Amino acid sequence: MGAVVSLLTTVDSVLDGAVVLEQPAQGHGYRFNVDAVLLARFAVHGRGAFSHLVDLGAGVGAVAFCAGKLASIKALTLVDDDAAACALARRNADRAGLADHVRVVECDVSRVQSADIGPADIVVMNPPYTPDRAGRVSPVQARDRSRRGSVVPFVQAAARLLSGSDSRLCACYPARSLVQLLQAIDSAGLHARRGAMVHPSESKPARIALIEASTQSGEFRLEPPVFG
């Protein structure tokens, strides 16, 4: 049984009701948004099955559980440093009947090691969008922690977990900060291989970038824009 969650929560659905998730109520913590669904779709595109998916900074599990609904994945590992989010992720796994296939690890991504979690053929991450000491501080500590921080530890953790020539990292990050993500990928010894820009509408600039990186070098492919 997961830990008791004392904060106020709501139960919401995505993918036309195929995925049902309990998450903090408005104003009580970080709530997932459409970026989680966009990342899940991008991550599993072109592949029908995975052995082990690791979601870094998983929160309540939105990206991982959406990916698990869109593709066949034998095992899901969700990593987050927030105890309440981890408890909700465990409850969401129980609700979906996936408890035997889901492991929730409460720790900071900087401490993630392959020996502890096991090698992954895909790592997904929706890391904080705002650098440390930048932007407006949220009065809700858990929400602020999930929105503020460096992307570097996330990419470094992914590099430690990826195993095999066909393994991949898939991430979403603000389009305005794409250079920082690409630099982190390069510094970790990974190679950006595929990308797509997400626009609010056809007439507006890109909002976020979806990027896939691999342990293997090769040409980079930019896919048609996504709207959402």
WOHU-V81914 format. One record per backbone hydrogen bond with DSSP energy under -1.0 kcal/mol. CO is the residue of the C=O (numbers start at 1). NH is the residue of the N-H. E is the energy in kcal/mol with one decimal. If there is no record, write none. Layout:
co = [CO CO]
nh = [NH NH]
e = [E E]
This chain:
co = [8 10 12 14 15 19 21 23 25 33 34 35 36 37 38 39 40 44 48 50 51 52 52 53 54 55 58 61 62 63 64 65 66 67 72 75 76 77 78 79 79 80 82 83 84 85 86 87 88 89 90 91 92 93 94 98 101 103 105 108 109 113 114 120 121 122 123 124 125 130 131 140 141 142 143 144 147 151 152 153 154 155 156 157 158 161 164 168 169 170 171 173 174 175 177 178 179 180 181 182 183 184 185 186 191 193 194 195 196 197 198 198 199 201 207 208 209 210 211 212 212 213 214 221 226]
nh = [25 23 21 19 18 14 12 10 28 36 38 39 40 41 42 43 44 47 72 74 75 121 122 77 124 79 61 65 66 67 68 69 70 71 50 53 103 55 105 57 58 107 86 87 88 89 90 91 92 93 94 95 96 98 97 101 76 78 80 111 112 117 118 163 168 54 170 56 172 149 134 144 145 146 147 148 130 155 156 157 158 159 160 161 162 120 167 123 213 125 211 209 177 178 181 182 183 184 185 186 187 188 190 189 214 221 212 223 210 226 207 208 228 204 175 198 173 196 171 193 194 169 191 195 199]
e = [-2.7 -2.6 -3.5 -2.0 -1.7 -2.4 -3.0 -2.7 -2.6 -1.5 -2.5 -2.6 -2.1 -2.4 -2.3 -2.7 -1.8 -2.1 -2.6 -2.1 -1.2 -1.4 -1.4 -2.7 -2.7 -2.9 -2.2 -2.9 -1.9 -2.6 -2.4 -1.1 -1.7 -1.5 -2.7 -2.5 -2.6 -2.8 -3.4 -1.6 -2.5 -1.2 -2.3 -2.2 -2.2 -2.4 -2.1 -2.0 -2.6 -2.0 -2.2 -2.7 -1.8 -3.0 -1.2 -2.2 -2.8 -2.9 -2.1 -1.9 -1.6 -2.0 -2.9 -1.8 -1.4 -2.1 -2.8 -2.4 -1.4 -2.8 -1.5 -2.5 -2.5 -1.6 -1.1 -1.5 -2.6 -2.0 -2.6 -2.2 -2.2 -2.3 -1.5 -1.2 -2.2 -2.6 -1.5 -2.3 -2.9 -1.8 -2.8 -3.4 -1.4 -1.5 -1.3 -2.5 -2.5 -2.0 -2.4 -2.3 -2.5 -1.6 -2.3 -1.5 -2.5 -2.3 -3.1 -3.4 -3.2 -2.7 -4.1 -1.2 -2.1 -1.3 -1.8 -3.1 -2.0 -2.0 -2.6 -3.2 -1.7 -2.9 -2.4 -2.2 -3.3]
